[in-house]
């Protein structure tokens, strides 16, 4: 789990599963799988789950593979 940056919290958007899926180009079902497996840091408000835009960005960066060209260098 990553610490939340309180200074940027007001600027960071909470995204629903559908919004996160649209933003990443994943299907809503695939994003729901990430939510359900807790593969990504989530925010729970009542019974609903959200993902911070910054958490989604961290998840994408952490799972980005270097290109073959970068690997050769």
mmCIF file of the N, C-alpha and C atoms, coordinates in Angstrom:
data_MODEL
# 
_entry.id   MODEL 
# 
loop_
_atom_site.group_PDB 
_atom_site.id 
_atom_site.type_symbol 
_atom_site.label_atom_id 
_atom_site.label_alt_id 
_atom_site.label_comp_id 
_atom_site.label_asym_id 
_atom_site.label_entity_id 
_atom_site.label_seq_id 
_atom_site.pdbx_PDB_ins_code 
_atom_site.Cartn_x 
_atom_site.Cartn_y 
_atom_site.Cartn_z 
_atom_site.occupancy 
_atom_site.B_iso_or_equiv 
_atom_site.pdbx_formal_charge 
_atom_site.auth_seq_id 
_atom_site.auth_comp_id 
_atom_site.auth_asym_id 
_atom_site.auth_atom_id 
_atom_site.pdbx_PDB_model_num 
ATOM 1   N N  . UNK A 1 1  ? 0.846   -1.171 0.000   1.00 0.00 ? 1  UNK A N  1 
ATOM 2   C CA . UNK A 1 1  ? 0.000   0.000  0.000   1.00 0.00 ? 1  UNK A CA 1 
ATOM 3   C C  . UNK A 1 1  ? 0.895   1.239  0.000   1.00 0.00 ? 1  UNK A C  1 
ATOM 4   N N  . UNK A 1 2  ? 0.503   2.226  -0.774  1.00 0.00 ? 2  UNK A N  1 
ATOM 5   C CA . UNK A 1 2  ? 1.296   3.442  -0.898  1.00 0.00 ? 2  UNK A CA 1 
ATOM 6   C C  . UNK A 1 2  ? 0.705   4.543  -0.029  1.00 0.00 ? 2  UNK A C  1 
ATOM 7   N N  . UNK A 1 3  ? 1.577   5.386  0.555   1.00 0.00 ? 3  UNK A N  1 
ATOM 8   C CA . UNK A 1 3  ? 1.053   6.504  1.333   1.00 0.00 ? 3  UNK A CA 1 
ATOM 9   C C  . UNK A 1 3  ? 0.356   7.508  0.420   1.00 0.00 ? 3  UNK A C  1 
ATOM 10  N N  . UNK A 1 4  ? -0.646  8.154  0.958   1.00 0.00 ? 4  UNK A N  1 
ATOM 11  C CA . UNK A 1 4  ? -1.400  9.150  0.198   1.00 0.00 ? 4  UNK A CA 1 
ATOM 12  C C  . UNK A 1 4  ? -0.731  10.501 0.390   1.00 0.00 ? 4  UNK A C  1 
ATOM 13  N N  . UNK A 1 5  ? -0.537  11.222 -0.693  1.00 0.00 ? 5  UNK A N  1 
ATOM 14  C CA . UNK A 1 5  ? 0.052   12.556 -0.655  1.00 0.00 ? 5  UNK A CA 1 
ATOM 15  C C  . UNK A 1 5  ? -1.063  13.539 -0.313  1.00 0.00 ? 5  UNK A C  1 
ATOM 16  N N  . UNK A 1 6  ? -1.133  13.955 0.955   1.00 0.00 ? 6  UNK A N  1 
ATOM 17  C CA . UNK A 1 6  ? -2.222  14.816 1.411   1.00 0.00 ? 6  UNK A CA 1 
ATOM 18  C C  . UNK A 1 6  ? -2.237  16.178 0.729   1.00 0.00 ? 6  UNK A C  1 
ATOM 19  N N  . UNK A 1 7  ? -1.081  16.657 0.280   1.00 0.00 ? 7  UNK A N  1 
ATOM 20  C CA . UNK A 1 7  ? -1.028  17.965 -0.375  1.00 0.00 ? 7  UNK A CA 1 
ATOM 21  C C  . UNK A 1 7  ? -1.769  17.956 -1.702  1.00 0.00 ? 7  UNK A C  1 
ATOM 22  N N  . UNK A 1 8  ? -1.707  16.846 -2.435  1.00 0.00 ? 8  UNK A N  1 
ATOM 23  C CA . UNK A 1 8  ? -2.343  16.756 -3.748  1.00 0.00 ? 8  UNK A CA 1 
ATOM 24  C C  . UNK A 1 8  ? -3.691  16.062 -3.708  1.00 0.00 ? 8  UNK A C  1 
ATOM 25  N N  . UNK A 1 9  ? -4.166  15.715 -2.525  1.00 0.00 ? 9  UNK A N  1 
ATOM 26  C CA . UNK A 1 9  ? -5.403  14.957 -2.409  1.00 0.00 ? 9  UNK A CA 1 
ATOM 27  C C  . UNK A 1 9  ? -6.587  15.712 -2.997  1.00 0.00 ? 9  UNK A C  1 
ATOM 28  N N  . UNK A 1 10 ? -6.650  17.008 -2.816  1.00 0.00 ? 10 UNK A N  1 
ATOM 29  C CA . UNK A 1 10 ? -7.746  17.795 -3.355  1.00 0.00 ? 10 UNK A CA 1 
ATOM 30  C C  . UNK A 1 10 ? -7.729  17.871 -4.873  1.00 0.00 ? 10 UNK A C  1 
ATOM 31  N N  . UNK A 1 11 ? -6.550  17.693 -5.483  1.00 0.00 ? 11 UNK A N  1 
ATOM 32  C CA . UNK A 1 11 ? -6.407  17.765 -6.933  1.00 0.00 ? 11 UNK A CA 1 
ATOM 33  C C  . UNK A 1 11 ? -6.548  16.392 -7.585  1.00 0.00 ? 11 UNK A C  1 
ATOM 34  N N  . UNK A 1 12 ? -6.444  15.337 -6.798  1.00 0.00 ? 12 UNK A N  1 
ATOM 35  C CA . UNK A 1 12 ? -6.476  13.967 -7.294  1.00 0.00 ? 12 UNK A CA 1 
ATOM 36  C C  . UNK A 1 12 ? -7.931  13.513 -7.417  1.00 0.00 ? 12 UNK A C  1 
ATOM 37  N N  . UNK A 1 13 ? -8.307  13.044 -8.596  1.00 0.00 ? 13 UNK A N  1 
ATOM 38  C CA . UNK A 1 13 ? -9.683  12.618 -8.824  1.00 0.00 ? 13 UNK A CA 1 
ATOM 39  C C  . UNK A 1 13 ? -9.908  11.195 -8.352  1.00 0.00 ? 13 UNK A C  1 
ATOM 40  N N  . UNK A 1 14 ? -11.097 10.959 -7.789  1.00 0.00 ? 14 UNK A N  1 
ATOM 41  C CA . UNK A 1 14 ? -11.534 9.607  -7.489  1.00 0.00 ? 14 UNK A CA 1 
ATOM 42  C C  . UNK A 1 14 ? -12.253 9.086  -8.725  1.00 0.00 ? 14 UNK A C  1 
ATOM 43  N N  . UNK A 1 15 ? -11.851 7.918  -9.190  1.00 0.00 ? 15 UNK A N  1 
ATOM 44  C CA . UNK A 1 15 ? -12.442 7.338  -10.392 1.00 0.00 ? 15 UNK A CA 1 
ATOM 45  C C  . UNK A 1 15 ? -13.220 6.081  -10.039 1.00 0.00 ? 15 UNK A C  1 
ATOM 46  N N  . UNK A 1 16 ? -14.368 5.916  -10.665 1.00 0.00 ? 16 UNK A N  1 
ATOM 47  C CA . UNK A 1 16 ? -15.117 4.678  -10.539 1.00 0.00 ? 16 UNK A CA 1 
ATOM 48  C C  . UNK A 1 16 ? -14.426 3.617  -11.380 1.00 0.00 ? 16 UNK A C  1 
ATOM 49  N N  . UNK A 1 17 ? -14.857 2.395  -11.237 1.00 0.00 ? 17 UNK A N  1 
ATOM 50  C CA . UNK A 1 17 ? -14.311 1.306  -12.039 1.00 0.00 ? 17 UNK A CA 1 
ATOM 51  C C  . UNK A 1 17 ? -14.512 1.604  -13.526 1.00 0.00 ? 17 UNK A C  1 
ATOM 52  N N  . UNK A 1 18 ? -15.683 2.066  -13.892 1.00 0.00 ? 18 UNK A N  1 
ATOM 53  C CA . UNK A 1 18 ? -15.992 2.368  -15.295 1.00 0.00 ? 18 UNK A CA 1 
ATOM 54  C C  . UNK A 1 18 ? -15.093 3.485  -15.820 1.00 0.00 ? 18 UNK A C  1 
ATOM 55  N N  . UNK A 1 19 ? -14.916 4.548  -15.027 1.00 0.00 ? 19 UNK A N  1 
ATOM 56  C CA . UNK A 1 19 ? -14.071 5.660  -15.455 1.00 0.00 ? 19 UNK A CA 1 
ATOM 57  C C  . UNK A 1 19 ? -12.613 5.226  -15.614 1.00 0.00 ? 19 UNK A C  1 
ATOM 58  N N  . UNK A 1 20 ? -12.124 4.406  -14.676 1.00 0.00 ? 20 UNK A N  1 
ATOM 59  C CA . UNK A 1 20 ? -10.746 3.916  -14.749 1.00 0.00 ? 20 UNK A CA 1 
ATOM 60  C C  . UNK A 1 20 ? -10.565 3.030  -15.981 1.00 0.00 ? 20 UNK A C  1 
ATOM 61  N N  . UNK A 1 21 ? -11.567 2.223  -16.278 1.00 0.00 ? 21 UNK A N  1 
ATOM 62  C CA . UNK A 1 21 ? -11.502 1.352  -17.457 1.00 0.00 ? 21 UNK A CA 1 
ATOM 63  C C  . UNK A 1 21 ? -11.454 2.191  -18.733 1.00 0.00 ? 21 UNK A C  1 
ATOM 64  N N  . UNK A 1 22 ? -12.291 3.207  -18.814 1.00 0.00 ? 22 UNK A N  1 
ATOM 65  C CA . UNK A 1 22 ? -12.307 4.071  -19.995 1.00 0.00 ? 22 UNK A CA 1 
ATOM 66  C C  . UNK A 1 22 ? -10.976 4.798  -20.154 1.00 0.00 ? 22 UNK A C  1 
ATOM 67  N N  . UNK A 1 23 ? -10.420 5.259  -19.046 1.00 0.00 ? 23 UNK A N  1 
ATOM 68  C CA . UNK A 1 23 ? -9.167  6.013  -19.084 1.00 0.00 ? 23 UNK A CA 1 
ATOM 69  C C  . UNK A 1 23 ? -8.005  5.141  -19.551 1.00 0.00 ? 23 UNK A C  1 
ATOM 70  N N  . UNK A 1 24 ? -7.986  3.877  -19.149 1.00 0.00 ? 24 UNK A N  1 
ATOM 71  C CA . UNK A 1 24 ? -6.880  2.982  -19.492 1.00 0.00 ? 24 UNK A CA 1 
ATOM 72  C C  . UNK A 1 24 ? -7.094  2.217  -20.787 1.00 0.00 ? 24 UNK A C  1 
ATOM 73  N N  . UNK A 1 25 ? -8.336  2.178  -21.264 1.00 0.00 ? 25 UNK A N  1 
ATOM 74  C CA . UNK A 1 25 ? -8.628  1.408  -22.463 1.00 0.00 ? 25 UNK A CA 1 
ATOM 75  C C  . UNK A 1 25 ? -8.896  -0.060 -22.172 1.00 0.00 ? 25 UNK A C  1 
ATOM 76  N N  . UNK A 1 26 ? -8.971  -0.413 -20.892 1.00 0.00 ? 26 UNK A N  1 
ATOM 77  C CA . UNK A 1 26 ? -9.320  -1.781 -20.508 1.00 0.00 ? 26 UNK A CA 1 
ATOM 78  C C  . UNK A 1 26 ? -10.829 -1.936 -20.506 1.00 0.00 ? 26 UNK A C  1 
ATOM 79  N N  . UNK A 1 27 ? -11.277 -3.171 -20.577 1.00 0.00 ? 27 UNK A N  1 
ATOM 80  C CA . UNK A 1 27 ? -12.716 -3.408 -20.442 1.00 0.00 ? 27 UNK A CA 1 
ATOM 81  C C  . UNK A 1 27 ? -13.092 -3.186 -18.979 1.00 0.00 ? 27 UNK A C  1 
ATOM 82  N N  . UNK A 1 28 ? -14.343 -2.894 -18.759 1.00 0.00 ? 28 UNK A N  1 
ATOM 83  C CA . UNK A 1 28 ? -14.803 -2.705 -17.386 1.00 0.00 ? 28 UNK A CA 1 
ATOM 84  C C  . UNK A 1 28 ? -14.636 -4.007 -16.589 1.00 0.00 ? 28 UNK A C  1 
ATOM 85  N N  . UNK A 1 29 ? -14.822 -5.131 -17.250 1.00 0.00 ? 29 UNK A N  1 
ATOM 86  C CA . UNK A 1 29 ? -14.661 -6.429 -16.597 1.00 0.00 ? 29 UNK A CA 1 
ATOM 87  C C  . UNK A 1 29 ? -13.213 -6.635 -16.137 1.00 0.00 ? 29 UNK A C  1 
ATOM 88  N N  . UNK A 1 30 ? -12.247 -6.272 -16.983 1.00 0.00 ? 30 UNK A N  1 
ATOM 89  C CA . UNK A 1 30 ? -10.830 -6.405 -16.607 1.00 0.00 ? 30 UNK A CA 1 
ATOM 90  C C  . UNK A 1 30 ? -10.493 -5.486 -15.436 1.00 0.00 ? 30 UNK A C  1 
ATOM 91  N N  . UNK A 1 31 ? -10.997 -4.268 -15.482 1.00 0.00 ? 31 UNK A N  1 
ATOM 92  C CA . UNK A 1 31 ? -10.744 -3.331 -14.389 1.00 0.00 ? 31 UNK A CA 1 
ATOM 93  C C  . UNK A 1 31 ? -11.402 -3.826 -13.108 1.00 0.00 ? 31 UNK A C  1 
ATOM 94  N N  . UNK A 1 32 ? -12.593 -4.378 -13.219 1.00 0.00 ? 32 UNK A N  1 
ATOM 95  C CA . UNK A 1 32 ? -13.278 -4.925 -12.044 1.00 0.00 ? 32 UNK A CA 1 
ATOM 96  C C  . UNK A 1 32 ? -12.429 -6.047 -11.423 1.00 0.00 ? 32 UNK A C  1 
ATOM 97  N N  . UNK A 1 33 ? -11.777 -6.836 -12.271 1.00 0.00 ? 33 UNK A N  1 
ATOM 98  C CA . UNK A 1 33 ? -10.882 -7.885 -11.772 1.00 0.00 ? 33 UNK A CA 1 
ATOM 99  C C  . UNK A 1 33 ? -9.736  -7.310 -10.962 1.00 0.00 ? 33 UNK A C  1 
ATOM 100 N N  . UNK A 1 34 ? -9.182  -6.193 -11.411 1.00 0.00 ? 34 UNK A N  1 
ATOM 101 C CA . UNK A 1 34 ? -8.116  -5.524 -10.661 1.00 0.00 ? 34 UNK A CA 1 
ATOM 102 C C  . UNK A 1 34 ? -8.640  -4.992 -9.334  1.00 0.00 ? 34 UNK A C  1 
ATOM 103 N N  . UNK A 1 35 ? -9.862  -4.461 -9.353  1.00 0.00 ? 35 UNK A N  1 
ATOM 104 C CA . UNK A 1 35 ? -10.487 -3.966 -8.127  1.00 0.00 ? 35 UNK A CA 1 
ATOM 105 C C  . UNK A 1 35 ? -10.708 -5.132 -7.165  1.00 0.00 ? 35 UNK A C  1 
ATOM 106 N N  . UNK A 1 36 ? -11.302 -6.203 -7.661  1.00 0.00 ? 36 UNK A N  1 
ATOM 107 C CA . UNK A 1 36 ? -11.668 -7.340 -6.811  1.00 0.00 ? 36 UNK A CA 1 
ATOM 108 C C  . UNK A 1 36 ? -10.449 -8.038 -6.211  1.00 0.00 ? 36 UNK A C  1 
ATOM 109 N N  . UNK A 1 37 ? -9.358  -8.111 -6.968  1.00 0.00 ? 37 UNK A N  1 
ATOM 110 C CA . UNK A 1 37 ? -8.144  -8.773 -6.477  1.00 0.00 ? 37 UNK A CA 1 
ATOM 111 C C  . UNK A 1 37 ? -7.272  -7.836 -5.645  1.00 0.00 ? 37 UNK A C  1 
ATOM 112 N N  . UNK A 1 38 ? -7.683  -6.584 -5.542  1.00 0.00 ? 38 UNK A N  1 
ATOM 113 C CA . UNK A 1 38 ? -6.934  -5.554 -4.806  1.00 0.00 ? 38 UNK A CA 1 
ATOM 114 C C  . UNK A 1 38 ? -5.527  -5.401 -5.365  1.00 0.00 ? 38 UNK A C  1 
ATOM 115 N N  . UNK A 1 39 ? -5.394  -5.570 -6.683  1.00 0.00 ? 39 UNK A N  1 
ATOM 116 C CA . UNK A 1 39 ? -4.113  -5.410 -7.353  1.00 0.00 ? 39 UNK A CA 1 
ATOM 117 C C  . UNK A 1 39 ? -3.714  -3.944 -7.397  1.00 0.00 ? 39 UNK A C  1 
ATOM 118 N N  . UNK A 1 40 ? -4.674  -3.074 -7.270  1.00 0.00 ? 40 UNK A N  1 
ATOM 119 C CA . UNK A 1 40 ? -4.461  -1.631 -7.335  1.00 0.00 ? 40 UNK A CA 1 
ATOM 120 C C  . UNK A 1 40 ? -4.979  -1.024 -6.033  1.00 0.00 ? 40 UNK A C  1 
ATOM 121 N N  . UNK A 1 41 ? -4.331  0.038  -5.567  1.00 0.00 ? 41 UNK A N  1 
ATOM 122 C CA . UNK A 1 41 ? -4.772  0.692  -4.330  1.00 0.00 ? 41 UNK A CA 1 
ATOM 123 C C  . UNK A 1 41 ? -6.137  1.327  -4.537  1.00 0.00 ? 41 UNK A C  1 
ATOM 124 N N  . UNK A 1 42 ? -7.044  1.084  -3.599  1.00 0.00 ? 42 UNK A N  1 
ATOM 125 C CA . UNK A 1 42 ? -8.420  1.564  -3.723  1.00 0.00 ? 42 UNK A CA 1 
ATOM 126 C C  . UNK A 1 42 ? -8.810  2.435  -2.545  1.00 0.00 ? 42 UNK A C  1 
ATOM 127 N N  . UNK A 1 43 ? -9.860  3.210  -2.738  1.00 0.00 ? 43 UNK A N  1 
ATOM 128 C CA . UNK A 1 43 ? -10.463 4.022  -1.692  1.00 0.00 ? 43 UNK A CA 1 
ATOM 129 C C  . UNK A 1 43 ? -11.882 3.503  -1.514  1.00 0.00 ? 43 UNK A C  1 
ATOM 130 N N  . UNK A 1 44 ? -12.260 3.202  -0.279  1.00 0.00 ? 44 UNK A N  1 
ATOM 131 C CA . UNK A 1 44 ? -13.608 2.710  -0.016  1.00 0.00 ? 44 UNK A CA 1 
ATOM 132 C C  . UNK A 1 44 ? -14.383 3.801  0.701   1.00 0.00 ? 44 UNK A C  1 
ATOM 133 N N  . UNK A 1 45 ? -15.472 4.218  0.095   1.00 0.00 ? 45 UNK A N  1 
ATOM 134 C CA . UNK A 1 45 ? -16.364 5.201  0.690   1.00 0.00 ? 45 UNK A CA 1 
ATOM 135 C C  . UNK A 1 45 ? -17.735 4.546  0.816   1.00 0.00 ? 45 UNK A C  1 
ATOM 136 N N  . UNK A 1 46 ? -18.103 4.213  2.032   1.00 0.00 ? 46 UNK A N  1 
ATOM 137 C CA . UNK A 1 46 ? -19.334 3.454  2.215   1.00 0.00 ? 46 UNK A CA 1 
ATOM 138 C C  . UNK A 1 46 ? -19.128 2.066  1.644   1.00 0.00 ? 46 UNK A C  1 
ATOM 139 N N  . UNK A 1 47 ? -20.000 1.672  0.731   1.00 0.00 ? 47 UNK A N  1 
ATOM 140 C CA . UNK A 1 47 ? -19.881 0.361  0.088   1.00 0.00 ? 47 UNK A CA 1 
ATOM 141 C C  . UNK A 1 47 ? -19.208 0.445  -1.269  1.00 0.00 ? 47 UNK A C  1 
ATOM 142 N N  . UNK A 1 48 ? -18.915 1.638  -1.721  1.00 0.00 ? 48 UNK A N  1 
ATOM 143 C CA . UNK A 1 48 ? -18.364 1.828  -3.064  1.00 0.00 ? 48 UNK A CA 1 
ATOM 144 C C  . UNK A 1 48 ? -16.840 1.896  -3.046  1.00 0.00 ? 48 UNK A C  1 
ATOM 145 N N  . UNK A 1 49 ? -16.249 1.391  -4.119  1.00 0.00 ? 49 UNK A N  1 
ATOM 146 C CA . UNK A 1 49 ? -14.797 1.427  -4.285  1.00 0.00 ? 49 UNK A CA 1 
ATOM 147 C C  . UNK A 1 49 ? -14.418 2.382  -5.403  1.00 0.00 ? 49 UNK A C  1 
ATOM 148 N N  . UNK A 1 50 ? -13.356 3.133  -5.160  1.00 0.00 ? 50 UNK A N  1 
ATOM 149 C CA . UNK A 1 50 ? -12.829 4.081  -6.135  1.00 0.00 ? 50 UNK A CA 1 
ATOM 150 C C  . UNK A 1 50 ? -11.321 3.904  -6.192  1.00 0.00 ? 50 UNK A C  1 
ATOM 151 N N  . UNK A 1 51 ? -10.730 4.408  -7.253  1.00 0.00 ? 51 UNK A N  1 
ATOM 152 C CA . UNK A 1 51 ? -9.276  4.438  -7.369  1.00 0.00 ? 51 UNK A CA 1 
ATOM 153 C C  . UNK A 1 51 ? -8.861  5.890  -7.594  1.00 0.00 ? 51 UNK A C  1 
ATOM 154 N N  . UNK A 1 52 ? -7.822  6.314  -6.896  1.00 0.00 ? 52 UNK A N  1 
ATOM 155 C CA . UNK A 1 52 ? -7.287  7.654  -7.128  1.00 0.00 ? 52 UNK A CA 1 
ATOM 156 C C  . UNK A 1 52 ? -6.564  7.660  -8.468  1.00 0.00 ? 52 UNK A C  1 
ATOM 157 N N  . UNK A 1 53 ? -6.688  8.744  -9.179  1.00 0.00 ? 53 UNK A N  1 
ATOM 158 C CA . UNK A 1 53 ? -6.021  8.870  -10.472 1.00 0.00 ? 53 UNK A CA 1 
ATOM 159 C C  . UNK A 1 53 ? -4.516  8.644  -10.327 1.00 0.00 ? 53 UNK A C  1 
ATOM 160 N N  . UNK A 1 54 ? -3.938  9.135  -9.246  1.00 0.00 ? 54 UNK A N  1 
ATOM 161 C CA . UNK A 1 54 ? -2.498  8.955  -9.026  1.00 0.00 ? 54 UNK A CA 1 
ATOM 162 C C  . UNK A 1 54 ? -2.158  7.486  -8.756  1.00 0.00 ? 54 UNK A C  1 
ATOM 163 N N  . UNK A 1 55 ? -3.032  6.752  -8.081  1.00 0.00 ? 55 UNK A N  1 
ATOM 164 C CA . UNK A 1 55 ? -2.802  5.325  -7.832  1.00 0.00 ? 55 UNK A CA 1 
ATOM 165 C C  . UNK A 1 55 ? -2.859  4.550  -9.143  1.00 0.00 ? 55 UNK A C  1 
ATOM 166 N N  . UNK A 1 56 ? -3.760  4.948  -10.025 1.00 0.00 ? 56 UNK A N  1 
ATOM 167 C CA . UNK A 1 56 ? -3.859  4.310  -11.335 1.00 0.00 ? 56 UNK A CA 1 
ATOM 168 C C  . UNK A 1 56 ? -2.583  4.571  -12.141 1.00 0.00 ? 56 UNK A C  1 
ATOM 169 N N  . UNK A 1 57 ? -2.081  5.790  -12.076 1.00 0.00 ? 57 UNK A N  1 
ATOM 170 C CA . UNK A 1 57 ? -0.826  6.128  -12.764 1.00 0.00 ? 57 UNK A CA 1 
ATOM 171 C C  . UNK A 1 57 ? 0.343   5.331  -12.210 1.00 0.00 ? 57 UNK A C  1 
ATOM 172 N N  . UNK A 1 58 ? 0.423   5.202  -10.878 1.00 0.00 ? 58 UNK A N  1 
ATOM 173 C CA . UNK A 1 58 ? 1.493   4.404  -10.258 1.00 0.00 ? 58 UNK A CA 1 
ATOM 174 C C  . UNK A 1 58 ? 1.407   2.947  -10.696 1.00 0.00 ? 58 UNK A C  1 
ATOM 175 N N  . UNK A 1 59 ? 0.193   2.414  -10.747 1.00 0.00 ? 59 UNK A N  1 
ATOM 176 C CA . UNK A 1 59 ? -0.013  1.033  -11.162 1.00 0.00 ? 59 UNK A CA 1 
ATOM 177 C C  . UNK A 1 59 ? 0.467   0.824  -12.596 1.00 0.00 ? 59 UNK A C  1 
ATOM 178 N N  . UNK A 1 60 ? 0.130   1.760  -13.471 1.00 0.00 ? 60 UNK A N  1 
ATOM 179 C CA . UNK A 1 60 ? 0.540   1.655  -14.882 1.00 0.00 ? 60 UNK A CA 1 
ATOM 180 C C  . UNK A 1 60 ? 2.059   1.739  -14.991 1.00 0.00 ? 60 UNK A C  1 
ATOM 181 N N  . UNK A 1 61 ? 2.675   2.682  -14.286 1.00 0.00 ? 61 UNK A N  1 
ATOM 182 C CA . UNK A 1 61 ? 4.142   2.816  -14.334 1.00 0.00 ? 61 UNK A CA 1 
ATOM 183 C C  . UNK A 1 61 ? 4.830   1.572  -13.792 1.00 0.00 ? 61 UNK A C  1 
ATOM 184 N N  . UNK A 1 62 ? 4.295   1.001  -12.720 1.00 0.00 ? 62 UNK A N  1 
ATOM 185 C CA . UNK A 1 62 ? 4.898   -0.179 -12.102 1.00 0.00 ? 62 UNK A CA 1 
ATOM 186 C C  . UNK A 1 62 ? 4.790   -1.404 -13.007 1.00 0.00 ? 62 UNK A C  1 
ATOM 187 N N  . UNK A 1 63 ? 3.812   -1.401 -13.903 1.00 0.00 ? 63 UNK A N  1 
ATOM 188 C CA . UNK A 1 63 ? 3.594   -2.555 -14.775 1.00 0.00 ? 63 UNK A CA 1 
ATOM 189 C C  . UNK A 1 63 ? 3.980   -2.293 -16.222 1.00 0.00 ? 63 UNK A C  1 
ATOM 190 N N  . UNK A 1 64 ? 4.734   -1.224 -16.456 1.00 0.00 ? 64 UNK A N  1 
ATOM 191 C CA . UNK A 1 64 ? 5.199   -0.897 -17.798 1.00 0.00 ? 64 UNK A CA 1 
ATOM 192 C C  . UNK A 1 64 ? 6.541   -1.589 -18.046 1.00 0.00 ? 64 UNK A C  1 
ATOM 193 N N  . UNK A 1 65 ? 6.613   -2.310 -19.135 1.00 0.00 ? 65 UNK A N  1 
ATOM 194 C CA . UNK A 1 65 ? 7.838   -3.013 -19.494 1.00 0.00 ? 65 UNK A CA 1 
ATOM 195 C C  . UNK A 1 65 ? 8.664   -2.175 -20.456 1.00 0.00 ? 65 UNK A C  1 
ATOM 196 N N  . UNK A 1 66 ? 9.983   -2.214 -20.311 1.00 0.00 ? 66 UNK A N  1 
ATOM 197 C CA . UNK A 1 66 ? 10.831  -1.458 -21.241 1.00 0.00 ? 66 UNK A CA 1 
ATOM 198 C C  . UNK A 1 66 ? 10.776  -2.095 -22.623 1.00 0.00 ? 66 UNK A C  1 
ATOM 199 N N  . UNK A 1 67 ? 11.000  -1.287 -23.640 1.00 0.00 ? 67 UNK A N  1 
ATOM 200 C CA . UNK A 1 67 ? 11.024  -1.798 -25.008 1.00 0.00 ? 67 UNK A CA 1 
ATOM 201 C C  . UNK A 1 67 ? 12.276  -2.654 -25.206 1.00 0.00 ? 67 UNK A C  1 
ATOM 202 N N  . UNK A 1 68 ? 12.264  -3.475 -26.237 1.00 0.00 ? 68 UNK A N  1 
ATOM 203 C CA . UNK A 1 68 ? 13.411  -4.326 -26.536 1.00 0.00 ? 68 UNK A CA 1 
ATOM 204 C C  . UNK A 1 68 ? 14.652  -3.479 -26.798 1.00 0.00 ? 68 UNK A C  1 
ATOM 205 N N  . UNK A 1 69 ? 14.467  -2.320 -27.421 1.00 0.00 ? 69 UNK A N  1 
ATOM 206 C CA . UNK A 1 69 ? 15.576  -1.425 -27.710 1.00 0.00 ? 69 UNK A CA 1 
ATOM 207 C C  . UNK A 1 69 ? 16.229  -0.932 -26.414 1.00 0.00 ? 69 UNK A C  1 
ATOM 208 N N  . UNK A 1 70 ? 15.406  -0.589 -25.442 1.00 0.00 ? 70 UNK A N  1 
ATOM 209 C CA . UNK A 1 70 ? 15.943  -0.121 -24.153 1.00 0.00 ? 70 UNK A CA 1 
ATOM 210 C C  . UNK A 1 70 ? 16.651  -1.249 -23.419 1.00 0.00 ? 70 UNK A C  1 
ATOM 211 N N  . UNK A 1 71 ? 16.186  -2.476 -23.605 1.00 0.00 ? 71 UNK A N  1 
ATOM 212 C CA . UNK A 1 71 ? 16.791  -3.629 -22.935 1.00 0.00 ? 71 UNK A CA 1 
ATOM 213 C C  . UNK A 1 71 ? 18.191  -3.912 -23.488 1.00 0.00 ? 71 UNK A C  1 
ATOM 214 N N  . UNK A 1 72 ? 18.397  -3.640 -24.787 1.00 0.00 ? 72 UNK A N  1 
ATOM 215 C CA . UNK A 1 72 ? 19.686  -3.905 -25.422 1.00 0.00 ? 72 UNK A CA 1 
ATOM 216 C C  . UNK A 1 72 ? 20.765  -2.914 -25.002 1.00 0.00 ? 72 UNK A C  1 
ATOM 217 N N  . UNK A 1 73 ? 20.374  -1.767 -24.516 1.00 0.00 ? 73 UNK A N  1 
ATOM 218 C CA . UNK A 1 73 ? 21.355  -0.730 -24.186 1.00 0.00 ? 73 UNK A CA 1 
ATOM 219 C C  . UNK A 1 73 ? 21.964  -0.956 -22.821 1.00 0.00 ? 73 UNK A C  1 
# 
